[in-house]
Amino acid sequence: MSSTLMTHSPKFQAKLTTYGQLAALPEPQALGRMHKPVAHTRLIDAFRTEIDKRGMKIEREQFALSAKGQALFGVIDLKTDNLDAARCLSLGFRNSVDMSMGIQAVAGTTVFVCDNMALAGSMFALKRKNTTGLDLGDAVAVGFDKFLTQGQVLEAEITRLQATGITDDKAKQLIFDAFAAKIVPVRLFDDVDAYYFRPNQTMPDCEPRTLWGLHNAFTRAMRDLSPVRRFGATVDLGRQFGLQDQQQLPDIDAAAVAVE
C-alpha cells in the first residue's frame, strides 16, 4: 500500500482504532463562539461520500485516535479504473475536536501520517479550521478536484516512463547515480540489480527494459526499509525519475514534512 500511519508520540499517545469505536465517542462540544468541532466520523463520512461520487473504491482504511479521544489521524488508500493493479492513490489526514489543530489532508501516490504531527504527501488537498463557517462537503469536494487533477499529471508521467526504453548500459548508469546520491542504502544494490536484470516470474513489473521497469526494481528493493526511510526514499526516487507527483514535495527530510 502507498500510505503509512505511525503512532509513537508521547503527546497524543494515539492507538489504532476502528470506525465503530469512533462512532461510539460522545458528540464533541464547541469550546468557543466560533468553534464548531467536526466529529471524527463526520469527516470520514465526508471522505467516503466524495470517494463514492467519484467512482473510486476504498482499498484500505486505517485510523488512530489520541488517548483522550480529541485527535484523529488516518489514511485511506484508493483505486480508480484508470490505475493499474500495482498503483493506488492515497489520502492522509488529521483532525481534532479541541482546537489543538484544524482539519488537514494530503494526497498522492505516497502519503505519510504520524501522531508526532508529520503529515506528508505530494499536495495539500484540504486545510481548514473547525469553525462555524466551514462547509465540510464543499471543502472536501474542492480538495478531491485538486487531488484527481494531480493524479492525471502523475499518470501522464508514468506513461512516459513506461514508453521510454533504456539499454542495459543506461540502466547501470541510472542505478549507479541513485546509489551515489544515497537515495537508497548500498545494501540494497544486489536486490535492485537482480530484480531488474534477472527478474523471476513473480516480478513482471520489473521485466520491461524501460525507465518504469527500473523504477519498479528500486521500489521492490525498498519494501524492507522502515516506513519513514521508505517514504523518504520513494520521494527521492520519484524526483530522480522525474515524477511530478514527487517533485512538489517540500525538499526536507520525510520525518519532518509538514510538522507544526
N, C-alpha and C positions, 0 to 999 in steps of 0.2 A: 504494500500500500504506500501511497505517496505522502501520508500525513503522520506526524509524530506528536503524541501528547505525553508530557512528562510531569511528574509531581514529586517535588522534593523540597519545596520552600518551607522553612520554619515559620514564616509569617502566616501563610494560608493553611498549611497542613492539609492540603487537598487530597482527597481519595477518590478513586474511580467509583462511579455511581451509575444508576440506570434512570431512564426516563420516568419509570413508575415511582421511583424514590423521590425524584424531583417533583413530580405531581403531588406527592403527599406533603410537601412543605406548606406551611401556612402562607396565606396571601401576604405579600410584602406591603408594608405601610410607608406612606410618604413621610419624609423627615424634614420637610420644609414646604413653603408655599409653592415653589416652582418645581419641587421634586415629585416625579411620578414614576416610581420604580417599575421596570418591566420584569415580570416574573420569568424565571429561567425557562419554564416550559412554554411560555408565550413566545419567547424569542426563538426557541427550537421549532415551534409550530409555524412561525412565520417563514423560517428557512424551508421547512418541509413543504409548505403550501407553494412557495415560489419554485421549488425544485420540481414539484409535480406539474405546475403550469408550464414549465419549460420543457417538459417531456424527458426529464432526466431521471435516473434511478440512483437510489442510495445503495452503495456497496457496503459501507460500514459507518457506524456512528460510535463515538466514544466521548464520554463526559466525565468530568471530575468536579467535585464540589468541595469548597473550603470547609474546615472543621465546624464553623459556626453557620454554615449554610448561606452566607452572604454573597460569595463569589463563585461563578461558574466558569469553567474552562472546557473547551470542546473542539472536536474535529469531525468533519463529515467528508467521506470520500464518495465521489460521484462518477457515474458512467453516462456517456451520451452515445447516440447512434453513430456519430461521425468520428468516434475514437476507437482504435483497435483494442483488442482484449488486453494488451500489455500496458495500456496507459489509462489514467483517470485524472480528473480534476479534483481538487480538494478545497475545502473551506476550513479555516481555523478561526476560533472566536473566543471572546471572553465577555463577561457581564457581571455587574454587581447590583445589589438592591439597597446598598447602604451608602451610596455616593463615593465609595472608595475608588471607583473607576467607571467610565462610561462603557457603552457597547462598542466593541471594536471587532472587525472581521477582516481577515486577509485571505487571499485566494491565489491559486496557482497549481502547477503540477506537483509541487513540493511545498508543504507548509509545516511549521514547527510551532507548537504551543507549549508553554511551561508555566507553572504557577509561580515561578520566580519573576514573572512579568515579561518574559521573552515571547514575542509574537512575530513570526516571520513568514513571508510569502512573497510572491512576485509583485503583489499590489495590495493596497488597502481598498477593500470593497465597501467597508462601512465603518464610520467613525462618528458616533452620535452620543450625546448625553441623555440620561434618563430624566427628561423634563416634560412639562405639560404640553409643550408644543411639538412633541415627537409624533410623527405619523409613521409607525413602525413598518407597516405594509409597503408604503411608498419608498421608505429608505432602503428596505431590503430589495425591492424591485430595481431601483436605480443601481444598487450595488451589483446585482446579477447582470444588468446590462453591461457594466464595465467588465465584469468577470468574464462573460462569454465573448466579448469583443477581444479581450486579451487572449482567450483560448483560440480564437480564429487565427490570430497572429502566430501563436505557437504552432498550430497545425501546419501553417504555411512554411514555417522554418523547419519543422520535422520532415515535411515533404521534400524540401531542398536537400536535407542531409541524406534522405533515402535515395535521392536521384543522383547524388554525387559519388561516382565510383572513384576508388583510390587504388593505387598499386601497393604491393607489399612494402616497397621501399618507403612510400609516403606514409603508410600505416606505422612503420617502425619509427619514422621521424616524429609523428604525432604522439606516439607512446612515450618516446624519449622526452619530448617537450613537456608533456603532462607531469611526468615524474620529476623532471628538472625543476618545474615550477612548484613542486611539493603539493600538488593538488591531492594526491593520494599517497599513502605510505609506501615506501620502497618494497616492503614485504609483500605487497600485492602484485609486484611485477610479473612473477611467474604465472599468476592466475590470469591476468589480463592477456599475457602472451598466449597462454593455452586456449582461453575462451575465443580469441579472435582467429588465431592461426590454425588451431586444431579443435574446433567445436565438435561435441558429440551430438547425438540425435536429440538430446533434451535441450539444446541451445539453438533452435532455428533462428532466433533473433540476432545471433552473432554471426551467422553464416554469410549474409550478403557482404561482398567486398566493397562496402560503402562507408561513408562517414557515420551513418546511423548504426551499421553493424559494429563498428569500432566503439562508438558511444555505448552501445549495449554491453559490450565486453567489459568496459570500465564499470558500469553500474552493477553488473553481476558480481564483479570482484569486490565491490564496496558494500555488499549486503552484510558482511560480518563486522563492519565498523559500528561503533557506538552510535546511538541516534543523533547526538549532537555533531559528532565527527562526520557522520554520513551526510547530514544535512549540509554542512559547510562544503564538503567535497562535491556534492551534487550541484550546488550553486556554482562553484568554481569551474566544474567540468562543463556546465552549460555555457558559461562565459567563453571557455576555451573553444567550444564548438560553435559559438555564435548564436546561441538560442536567445531570442529576445526576451522570453519569459524569465530567464535568469538574469539578464543584463540590467533589469530595472530594480534589482535588489540593492539595498544600501551596501556599500563596499566596506563592511566591517565584519568582525568575527560573528559567526552564526549564533553563538551562545548569547550575544548581546544585542541582537537585532530587535529593534522596537522596544527595548527595556525602558520603562518610565519610572 
